[in-house]
């Protein structure tokens, strides 16, 4: 089991303003979903949305990419529900309806609180299914933080367009990991080596923001016995779902199926 890491060396103004692009959004949940505000600090709540389909279905705790908010997933959550999967999407400080200011330290610290409350919400729904954690792009950092700490409490890890490290992003602003006192493999390459959960890594072939080589690096450094790497042909960073189409969701479904004896089929034909 890993320990919660110290990200404070990254909480520098010149790094924060380059990495985080918070967007406000106060839309209400669609009929098939419920909104939840999770208190993570004094006067700070994180907006989350649960798209629930069945008490016995597996559930994914999902951390989205930068510049995204929970309501962006209103259009895609029905696809997860159609596959018989509950989806719980979490914002970050300053994103959506959340209060506060995002930092790397808050990003990972809040993930632990969100995970605990998420499990309580599922218990209140009399949920009996297994839990998976998923992170897209920036969301790969909190997802791997949780997966590396709670191997025994989760059924699997899914990473989409995930970072191997922050080195390439930091170089764009004239910094290096070494300059701020961090390993060039921090955080995700370091974290994934502690994750023995079944792991699925999805990445776009032509991702210009987080190159596909980083997806390969995460896969190569994963010690999981059951690990899968799916490269979506012709996809970039922000179009992996529309380009991947059915194949994207079929891969997620196949991965989850492999970890479960049975999974409710929802309305899947």
Sine and cosine of phi, psi and omega as CSV:
sin_phi,cos_phi,sin_psi,cos_psi,sin_omega,cos_omega
0.00,0.00,0.76,-0.65,0.05,-1.00
-0.98,0.21,0.11,-0.99,0.08,-1.00
-0.89,-0.46,0.39,-0.92,0.06,-1.00
-0.88,0.48,0.82,-0.58,-0.12,-0.99
-1.00,0.06,0.33,-0.94,0.04,-1.00
-1.00,-0.01,0.95,-0.32,0.00,-1.00
-0.98,-0.19,0.11,0.99,-0.14,-0.99
-0.89,0.46,-0.44,0.90,0.01,-1.00
-0.91,0.42,-0.33,0.94,0.03,-1.00
-1.00,-0.05,-0.13,0.99,-0.06,-1.00
-0.99,0.13,0.74,0.67,0.02,-1.00
-0.99,-0.12,0.65,-0.76,-0.06,-1.00
-0.78,0.62,-0.66,0.75,-0.06,-1.00
-0.94,0.34,-0.40,0.92,0.07,-1.00
-0.99,0.11,-0.73,0.68,-0.04,-1.00
-0.85,0.53,-0.73,0.69,-0.08,-1.00
-0.94,0.35,-0.36,0.93,0.02,-1.00
-1.00,0.06,-0.56,0.83,-0.12,-0.99
-1.00,0.06,-0.70,0.71,-0.13,-0.99
-0.99,-0.11,0.74,-0.67,0.06,-1.00
-0.78,-0.62,0.96,0.27,-0.06,-1.00
-0.92,0.40,0.60,-0.80,0.03,-1.00
-0.76,-0.65,0.77,-0.63,0.00,-1.00
-0.99,0.15,0.55,-0.83,0.03,-1.00
-0.32,-0.95,0.75,-0.66,-0.05,-1.00
-0.81,-0.59,0.47,0.88,0.02,-1.00
-0.93,0.36,0.48,-0.88,0.01,-1.00
-1.00,0.04,0.34,-0.94,-0.04,-1.00
-0.93,0.37,0.59,-0.81,0.10,-0.99
-0.93,0.37,0.15,-0.99,-0.09,-1.00
-0.84,0.54,-0.48,0.88,-0.07,-1.00
-1.00,-0.02,0.18,0.98,-0.11,-0.99
-0.68,-0.74,0.27,-0.96,0.05,-1.00
-0.73,-0.68,0.61,-0.79,0.02,-1.00
-1.00,-0.07,0.54,-0.84,-0.01,-1.00
-0.65,-0.76,0.72,-0.69,0.11,-0.99
-0.96,-0.28,0.86,-0.51,-0.07,-1.00
-0.95,-0.31,0.85,-0.52,0.01,-1.00
-0.97,0.24,0.85,-0.52,-0.02,-1.00
-0.91,-0.42,-0.22,0.98,-0.04,-1.00
-0.26,-0.96,0.16,-0.99,0.03,-1.00
-0.87,0.49,0.88,-0.47,0.03,-1.00
0.96,0.28,0.18,0.98,-0.03,-1.00
-0.84,-0.54,0.86,-0.51,0.06,-1.00
-0.84,-0.55,0.58,-0.81,0.02,-1.00
-0.96,-0.26,0.77,-0.64,0.02,-1.00
-0.99,0.15,0.73,-0.68,0.00,-1.00
-0.68,-0.74,0.36,-0.93,0.00,-1.00
-0.67,-0.74,0.76,-0.65,0.02,-1.00
-0.96,-0.29,0.85,-0.53,0.09,-1.00
-0.97,-0.26,0.99,-0.15,-0.20,-0.98
-0.96,-0.27,0.73,-0.68,0.01,-1.00
-0.87,-0.49,-0.51,0.86,-0.08,-1.00
-0.30,-0.95,0.60,-0.80,-0.02,-1.00
-0.91,0.42,-0.51,0.86,-0.06,-1.00
-1.00,-0.05,-0.07,1.00,-0.05,-1.00
-0.97,0.26,0.47,-0.88,0.17,-0.99
-0.92,0.40,0.43,-0.90,-0.01,-1.00
-0.82,-0.57,0.60,-0.80,0.07,-1.00
-0.93,-0.36,0.83,-0.56,0.19,-0.98
-1.00,0.03,0.91,-0.42,-0.23,-0.97
-0.89,-0.45,0.79,-0.62,0.09,-1.00
-0.94,-0.35,0.87,-0.49,-0.17,-0.99
-0.99,0.12,0.04,-1.00,-0.03,-1.00
-0.99,0.13,0.10,-0.99,-0.02,-1.00
-0.92,0.38,0.59,-0.81,0.00,-1.00
0.97,0.23,-0.04,1.00,0.01,-1.00
-0.98,-0.19,0.29,-0.96,0.07,-1.00
-0.67,-0.74,0.19,-0.98,-0.10,-0.99
-0.86,0.51,-0.62,0.78,-0.09,-1.00
-0.91,0.41,-0.33,0.94,0.07,-1.00
-0.88,0.47,-0.30,0.95,-0.07,-1.00
-0.99,-0.11,0.07,1.00,0.05,-1.00
-0.88,0.48,-0.53,0.85,-0.06,-1.00
-0.99,0.15,-0.44,0.90,-0.08,-1.00
-0.99,-0.16,-0.42,0.91,-0.02,-1.00
-0.84,0.54,-0.62,0.78,0.04,-1.00
-0.84,0.54,-0.47,0.88,0.05,-1.00
-0.93,0.38,-0.63,0.77,0.08,-1.00
-0.91,0.42,-0.71,0.70,0.01,-1.00
-0.88,0.47,-0.60,0.80,0.02,-1.00
-0.88,0.47,-0.50,0.86,0.03,-1.00
-1.00,0.08,0.05,1.00,-0.01,-1.00
0.98,0.18,0.59,0.81,-0.03,-1.00
-0.80,-0.59,0.78,-0.63,0.14,-0.99
-0.99,0.17,0.64,-0.77,-0.03,-1.00
-0.82,-0.57,0.79,-0.61,0.04,-1.00
-0.86,-0.51,0.93,-0.38,-0.09,-1.00
-0.96,-0.26,0.77,-0.64,-0.02,-1.00
-0.93,-0.37,0.69,-0.72,0.14,-0.99
-0.99,0.11,-0.09,-1.00,0.10,-1.00
-0.84,-0.54,0.18,-0.98,0.04,-1.00
-0.83,0.55,0.74,-0.67,0.01,-1.00
1.00,0.08,-0.16,0.99,0.00,-1.00
-0.98,-0.19,0.55,-0.83,0.04,-1.00
0.89,0.46,-0.81,-0.58,0.04,-1.00
-0.99,-0.16,0.18,0.98,-0.08,-1.00
-0.98,0.22,0.53,-0.85,0.08,-1.00
-1.00,-0.01,0.11,-0.99,0.13,-0.99
1.00,0.04,-0.05,-1.00,-0.04,-1.00
-0.85,-0.53,0.75,-0.67,-0.04,-1.00
-0.96,0.29,0.67,-0.74,0.20,-0.98
-0.64,-0.77,0.23,-0.97,0.04,-1.00
-0.91,0.41,-0.64,0.77,0.02,-1.00
-0.87,0.49,-0.70,0.72,0.02,-1.00
-0.92,0.39,-0.60,0.80,-0.03,-1.00
-0.82,0.57,-0.74,0.67,-0.06,-1.00
-0.99,0.11,-0.58,0.81,0.01,-1.00
-0.91,0.42,-0.68,0.73,0.00,-1.00
-0.91,0.42,-0.52,0.86,-0.01,-1.00
-0.86,0.51,-0.61,0.79,0.02,-1.00
-0.90,0.43,-0.67,0.74,0.01,-1.00
-0.92,0.40,-0.72,0.70,0.00,-1.00
-0.86,0.50,-0.65,0.76,0.01,-1.00
-0.88,0.48,-0.70,0.71,0.00,-1.00
-0.90,0.45,-0.71,0.70,-0.02,-1.00
-0.93,0.38,-0.63,0.78,0.05,-1.00
-0.83,0.56,-0.70,0.71,0.02,-1.00
-0.91,0.42,-0.58,0.81,0.06,-1.00
-0.92,0.40,-0.64,0.77,0.04,-1.00
-0.88,0.48,-0.67,0.74,0.02,-1.00
-0.90,0.43,-0.64,0.77,0.04,-1.00
-0.88,0.47,-0.63,0.78,0.03,-1.00
-0.91,0.41,-0.43,0.90,0.06,-1.00
-1.00,0.06,0.08,1.00,-0.06,-1.00
0.85,0.52,0.63,0.78,-0.03,-1.00
-0.96,0.28,0.70,-0.71,-0.01,-1.00
-0.86,-0.51,-0.01,1.00,-0.05,-1.00
-0.99,0.15,0.11,-0.99,0.01,-1.00
-0.99,0.10,0.27,-0.96,-0.06,-1.00
-0.89,-0.45,0.73,-0.68,0.12,-0.99
-0.89,-0.46,0.43,-0.90,0.09,-1.00
-0.87,-0.50,0.64,-0.76,-0.07,-1.00
-0.67,-0.74,0.64,-0.77,0.06,-1.00
-0.68,-0.73,0.68,-0.73,0.04,-1.00
-0.93,-0.36,0.79,-0.62,0.09,-1.00
0.81,0.59,-0.90,-0.44,0.05,-1.00
-0.83,0.56,-0.56,0.83,0.00,-1.00
-0.91,0.41,-0.21,0.98,0.07,-1.00
-0.91,0.42,-0.43,0.90,-0.02,-1.00
-0.93,0.36,-0.82,0.57,0.06,-1.00
-0.91,0.41,-0.54,0.84,0.01,-1.00
-0.89,0.45,-0.70,0.72,0.01,-1.00
-0.95,0.30,-0.52,0.86,0.09,-1.00
-0.85,0.52,-0.71,0.70,-0.01,-1.00
-0.95,0.30,-0.69,0.72,-0.03,-1.00
-0.88,0.48,-0.59,0.80,-0.03,-1.00
-0.97,0.25,-0.34,0.94,-0.01,-1.00
-0.99,-0.16,-0.43,0.90,-0.13,-0.99
-0.81,-0.59,0.73,0.68,0.01,-1.00
-0.77,0.63,-0.64,0.77,-0.13,-0.99
-0.99,0.12,-0.21,0.98,-0.07,-1.00
-0.98,-0.19,-0.10,1.00,-0.03,-1.00
-0.81,-0.59,0.41,-0.91,-0.08,-1.00
-1.00,-0.06,-0.39,0.92,-0.03,-1.00
-0.07,-1.00,0.23,-0.97,-0.03,-1.00
-0.83,-0.56,0.71,-0.70,0.08,-1.00
-0.81,-0.59,0.79,-0.61,0.02,-1.00
-0.86,-0.52,0.81,-0.59,0.06,-1.00
-0.90,-0.43,0.81,-0.58,0.05,-1.00
0.79,0.61,0.67,0.74,-0.14,-0.99
-0.99,0.11,0.46,-0.89,0.06,-1.00
-0.98,0.21,0.59,-0.81,0.22,-0.98
-1.00,0.07,-0.68,0.73,0.08,-1.00
-0.46,-0.89,0.11,-0.99,0.02,-1.00
-1.00,-0.06,0.06,1.00,-0.11,-0.99
-0.84,0.55,-0.74,0.67,-0.07,-1.00
-0.92,0.39,-0.60,0.80,0.03,-1.00
-0.92,0.38,-0.64,0.77,-0.02,-1.00
-0.93,0.37,-0.54,0.84,0.02,-1.00
-0.89,0.46,-0.46,0.89,0.00,-1.00
-0.92,0.39,-0.37,0.93,0.03,-1.00
-0.93,-0.36,0.35,0.94,0.11,-0.99
0.98,0.21,0.34,0.94,0.02,-1.00
-0.88,-0.47,0.26,-0.97,0.14,-0.99
-0.70,-0.72,0.35,-0.94,0.03,-1.00
-0.85,0.53,-0.64,0.76,-0.02,-1.00
-0.90,0.44,-0.57,0.82,-0.01,-1.00
-0.90,0.43,-0.49,0.87,0.01,-1.00
-0.98,-0.22,0.14,0.99,0.11,-0.99
1.00,0.08,0.42,0.91,-0.02,-1.00
-0.89,-0.45,0.41,-0.91,0.11,-0.99
-0.92,0.39,0.62,-0.78,0.05,-1.00
-0.90,0.43,-0.18,0.98,0.03,-1.00
-0.99,-0.13,0.06,1.00,-0.01,-1.00
-0.99,0.12,0.65,-0.76,0.04,1.00
-0.98,-0.21,-0.48,0.88,-0.29,-0.96
-0.97,0.24,-0.58,0.81,0.07,-1.00
-0.90,0.44,-0.63,0.78,0.05,-1.00
-0.90,0.44,-0.70,0.72,-0.08,-1.00
-0.94,0.34,-0.67,0.75,-0.14,-0.99
-0.91,0.40,-0.37,0.93,0.03,-1.00
-0.93,0.37,-0.24,0.97,0.05,-1.00
-0.99,-0.16,0.04,1.00,-0.08,-1.00
-0.97,-0.22,0.94,-0.33,0.03,-1.00
-0.98,-0.18,0.05,1.00,0.07,-1.00
-0.90,0.43,0.49,-0.87,0.19,-0.98
-0.79,0.61,0.69,-0.72,-0.16,-0.99
-0.73,-0.68,0.74,-0.67,0.10,-1.00
-0.88,-0.47,0.79,-0.61,0.03,-1.00
-0.88,-0.47,0.84,-0.55,0.01,-1.00
-0.92,-0.40,0.71,-0.71,-0.03,-1.00
-0.46,-0.89,0.56,-0.83,0.06,-1.00
-0.98,0.18,0.66,-0.75,-0.04,-1.00
-0.87,0.50,-0.61,0.79,-0.09,-1.00
-0.90,-0.43,0.64,0.77,0.05,-1.00
-0.93,0.36,0.90,-0.43,-0.02,-1.00
-1.00,-0.01,-0.34,0.94,-0.02,-1.00
-1.00,0.09,-0.74,0.67,0.09,-1.00
-0.84,-0.54,1.00,-0.07,-0.11,-0.99
-0.81,0.58,0.49,-0.87,-0.04,-1.00
-0.86,0.50,-0.39,0.92,0.06,-1.00
-0.87,0.50,-0.47,0.88,0.02,-1.00
-0.95,0.30,-0.56,0.83,0.11,-0.99
-0.91,0.43,-0.66,0.75,0.06,-1.00
-0.89,0.45,-0.64,0.77,-0.01,-1.00
-0.90,0.43,-0.66,0.75,0.05,-1.00
-0.88,0.47,-0.70,0.71,0.01,-1.00
-0.88,0.48,-0.72,0.69,-0.05,-1.00
-0.91,0.42,-0.50,0.87,-0.04,-1.00
-1.00,-0.05,-0.07,1.00,0.04,-1.00
-0.97,0.25,0.77,-0.64,0.04,-1.00
-1.00,0.02,0.05,1.00,-0.07,-1.00
-0.88,0.47,0.67,-0.75,0.07,-1.00
-0.94,0.35,-0.60,0.80,0.06,-1.00
-0.96,-0.28,0.99,-0.15,0.05,-1.00
-0.73,-0.69,0.60,-0.80,-0.08,-1.00
-0.71,-0.70,0.61,-0.79,0.06,-1.00
-0.82,-0.57,0.85,-0.53,0.04,-1.00
-0.86,-0.51,0.90,-0.44,0.07,-1.00
-0.99,-0.13,0.85,-0.53,-0.01,-1.00
-1.00,0.09,0.92,-0.39,-0.02,-1.00
-0.85,0.52,0.68,-0.73,0.10,-1.00
0.93,0.36,0.08,1.00,-0.01,-1.00
-1.00,-0.01,0.53,-0.85,0.09,-1.00
-0.98,-0.20,-0.55,-0.84,-0.05,-1.00
-1.00,0.10,-0.64,0.77,-0.14,-0.99
-0.95,-0.32,0.13,0.99,-0.01,-1.00
-0.82,-0.58,0.40,0.92,-0.11,-0.99
-0.91,0.41,-0.56,0.83,0.02,-1.00
-0.96,0.27,-0.79,0.61,0.01,-1.00
-0.88,0.47,-0.57,0.82,0.02,-1.00
-0.97,0.25,-0.68,0.74,0.00,-1.00
-0.94,0.34,-0.57,0.82,0.04,-1.00
0.85,0.53,-0.68,-0.74,-0.05,-1.00
-0.86,0.51,-0.54,0.84,-0.04,-1.00
-0.88,0.48,-0.60,0.80,0.02,-1.00
-0.86,0.51,-0.78,0.63,-0.05,-1.00
-0.96,0.28,-0.54,0.84,0.05,-1.00
-0.89,0.45,-0.59,0.81,0.02,-1.00
-0.93,0.38,-0.65,0.76,0.04,-1.00
-0.91,0.42,-0.69,0.72,0.01,-1.00
-0.89,0.46,-0.70,0.71,0.00,-1.00
-0.88,0.47,-0.67,0.74,0.01,-1.00
-0.89,0.46,-0.73,0.69,-0.01,-1.00
-0.93,0.38,-0.66,0.75,0.05,-1.00
-0.81,0.59,-0.65,0.76,-0.07,-1.00
-0.91,0.41,-0.40,0.92,-0.03,-1.00
-1.00,-0.05,-0.19,0.98,-0.09,-1.00
-0.87,-0.50,0.53,-0.85,0.08,-1.00
-0.93,0.37,-0.67,0.75,0.05,-1.00
-0.49,-0.87,0.41,-0.91,-0.01,-1.00
-0.62,-0.79,0.78,-0.63,0.04,-1.00
-0.83,0.56,0.67,-0.74,-0.11,-0.99
-1.00,0.07,-0.06,1.00,-0.02,-1.00
0.85,0.52,-0.71,-0.70,0.01,-1.00
-0.98,-0.20,0.27,0.96,-0.03,-1.00
-0.90,0.44,0.76,-0.65,0.00,-1.00
-1.00,0.07,0.00,0.00,0.00,0.00
